[in-house]
Amino acid sequence: MKKLLTHLLLLFPFCTFSQINKCYTDHAKQNYLNSDNAMHRQYLNQEAAVRQWISANKDLIKNQKNSVVVQIPVVFHVVYKNATQDIADSNIFRQVDILNDCFRLQNSNFSQTRAIFDTIAADVEVEFCLATTDPAGNPTTGITKTQAPAGSFFDPILGFDNVKSSATGGKDPWPSDQYLNVWVCDMSFLGLVVVLGYATFPGGDPTVDGVVIQYNFIGFQTNGTTNEMGRTTVHEVGHWMGLRHIWGDGQLSAPLCDSTDYVDDTPNADTASQQSCVIKNTCSNESPYWTLAGIDPPDMIENYMDYSYDECMTMFTEGQKVRMLGFLNTTRASILTSPGCSTTSVNEIYLDVVSVYPNPAKEKVVVDPISDQPFYFTLSDVTGRLLQTFLISGKTELDISGFSNGVLLYETEQSGKQSFGKILKTDF
């Protein structure tokens, strides 16, 4: 009885507003920190690396479009205990479309964004595809189906992260450095939906890395709530790419305006909007982005990283875009060279022209062409800015130690054939 009472007390915070907690990510992060003393320092080091990358690339990224849209392979693991929870593939297809619409600023409800914010809305230039190649190199639909034992628990109270392991009734992840894993399951507790989703931040335990979504909130589904438009997954993928809630998650019991989401152009907010679309202005201590313009902006209920109704969510900001790209070029950089959305890797596609290895690389790469005929080999960063052009004649070793960590784009032409690809530069 005492143990059950403890679980019910833990459940109480999730039942204080409409019996639904939109996001469990910050609580999940605390669980991970409690179980791993070294993780806090790891998060701090990652923040420092991202700040360094942003400092070197921020203005360039904001002022020009990337030459290449980042593509992230996704695998949806549907873990079900009955036919209702075994959702149709069409819901997953629609969810991928919603992710792409929202991250590419093509969502139809963007027109309702208020004028004070619509000019800083960002096309993140990130797209998501259902994986076409599994970790073994075999063709896949990007969807796995697992029937769980009837007595399995996947809620955050009794079954936190159980869905991520076959040993606890769920499904083991695909390699998280190559795929975004999204688990779809029933997280209800005693028949009550208490959590819609949660995610891991970059840099955590790879065996649990990914996103978990309550099964009836994938895609467009009539679920009797104001969260029927697939924005829960957009919100959680934002976390997976390094974004915090726009109010900063700093307050415990009392509303505060002194926390940060590490993004300057998202106005401060004292708390979440708590699943409403009420226009409000809860903080006046804004970042220089706003104060230097003499503006005290309202809370950004349009932002995907708030808790507003799905119909109110319309945008990420330019600052959030920069932060996400910062993580994609540091902590999550390995996913940019994943072959998950194609049947062959980036380099293998053009092996008849040139081979570039090792990849990832720390200091040097070898360019191995099909012939000794001289040709130019150009390196650019993810914004399309030219970094250096090399004249290659035969197998050549190039020094890349002077370039910033992250993805380098290369382009060559030899014997009338062009080759394009990516090199992941890293310190390890």
Rosetta blueprint (number, residue, H / E / L):
1 M L
2 K H
3 K H
4 L H
5 L H
6 T H
7 H H
8 L H
9 L H
10 L H
11 L H
12 F H
13 P H
14 F H
15 C H
16 T L
17 F L
18 S L
19 Q L
20 I L
21 N E
22 K L
23 C L
24 Y L
25 T H
26 D H
27 H H
28 A H
29 K H
30 Q H
31 N H
32 Y H
33 L H
34 N H
35 S H
36 D L
37 N L
38 A L
39 M H
40 H H
41 R H
42 Q H
43 Y H
44 L H
45 N H
46 Q H
47 E H
48 A H
49 A H
50 V H
51 R H
52 Q H
53 W H
54 I H
55 S H
56 A H
57 N H
58 K H
59 D H
60 L H
61 I H
62 K H
63 N H
64 Q L
65 K L
66 N L
67 S L
68 V L
69 V L
70 V E
71 Q E
72 I E
73 P E
74 V E
75 V E
76 F E
77 H E
78 V E
79 V E
80 Y E
81 K L
82 N L
83 A L
84 T L
85 Q L
86 D L
87 I L
88 A L
89 D H
90 S H
91 N H
92 I H
93 F H
94 R H
95 Q H
96 V H
97 D H
98 I H
99 L H
100 N H
101 D H
102 C H
103 F H
104 R L
105 L L
106 Q L
107 N L
108 S H
109 N H
110 F H
111 S H
112 Q H
113 T L
114 R L
115 A H
116 I H
117 F H
118 D H
119 T L
120 I L
121 A E
122 A L
123 D L
124 V L
125 E L
126 V E
127 E E
128 F E
129 C E
130 L E
131 A L
132 T L
133 T E
134 D L
135 P L
136 A L
137 G L
138 N L
139 P E
140 T L
141 T L
142 G L
143 I E
144 T E
145 K E
146 T E
147 Q E
148 A L
149 P L
150 A L
151 G L
152 S L
153 F L
154 F L
155 D L
156 P L
157 I L
158 L L
159 G L
160 F L
161 D L
162 N H
163 V H
164 K H
165 S L
166 S H
167 A H
168 T H
169 G L
170 G L
171 K L
172 D L
173 P L
174 W L
175 P L
176 S L
177 D L
178 Q L
179 Y L
180 L E
181 N E
182 V E
183 W E
184 V E
185 C E
186 D L
187 M L
188 S L
189 F E
190 L L
191 G L
192 L E
193 V L
194 V L
195 V E
196 L L
197 G E
198 Y E
199 A E
200 T L
201 F L
202 P L
203 G L
204 G L
205 D L
206 P L
207 T L
208 V L
209 D L
210 G L
211 V E
212 V E
213 I E
214 Q E
215 Y H
216 N H
217 F H
218 I L
219 G L
220 F L
221 Q L
222 T L
223 N L
224 G L
225 T L
226 T L
227 N L
228 E L
229 M L
230 G L
231 R H
232 T H
233 T H
234 V H
235 H H
236 E H
237 V H
238 G H
239 H H
240 W H
241 M L
242 G L
243 L L
244 R L
245 H L
246 I L
247 W L
248 G L
249 D L
250 G L
251 Q L
252 L L
253 S L
254 A L
255 P L
256 L L
257 C L
258 D L
259 S L
260 T L
261 D L
262 Y L
263 V L
264 D L
265 D L
266 T L
267 P L
268 N L
269 A L
270 D L
271 T L
272 A L
273 S L
274 Q L
275 Q L
276 S L
277 C L
278 V L
279 I L
280 K L
281 N L
282 T L
283 C L
284 S L
285 N L
286 E L
287 S L
288 P H
289 Y H
290 W H
291 T H
292 L L
293 A L
294 G L
295 I L
296 D L
297 P L
298 P L
299 D L
300 M L
301 I L
302 E L
303 N E
304 Y L
305 M L
306 D L
307 Y L
308 S L
309 Y L
310 D H
311 E H
312 C H
313 M L
314 T L
315 M E
316 F L
317 T E
318 E H
319 G H
320 Q H
321 K H
322 V H
323 R H
324 M H
325 L H
326 G H
327 F H
328 L H
329 N L
330 T L
331 T L
332 R L
333 A H
334 S H
335 I H
336 L H
337 T H
338 S L
339 P L
340 G L
341 C L
342 S L
343 T L
344 T L
345 S L
346 V H
347 N H
348 E H
349 I H
350 Y L
351 L L
352 D L
353 V L
354 V E
355 S E
356 V E
357 Y E
358 P L
359 N L
360 P L
361 A E
362 K L
363 E L
364 K E
365 V E
366 V E
367 V E
368 D E
369 P E
370 I L
371 S L
372 D L
373 Q L
374 P L
375 F E
376 Y E
377 F E
378 T E
379 L E
380 S E
381 D L
382 V L
383 T L
384 G L
385 R L
386 L E
387 L E
388 Q E
389 T E
390 F E
391 L E
392 I E
393 S L
394 G L
395 K L
396 T E
397 E E
398 L E
399 D E
400 I L
401 S L
402 G L
403 F L
404 S L
405 N L
406 G E
407 V E
408 L E
409 L E
410 Y E
411 E E
412 T E
413 E E
414 Q E
415 S L
416 G L
417 K E
418 Q E
419 S E
420 F E
421 G E
422 K E
423 I E
424 L E
425 K E
426 T L
427 D L
428 F L
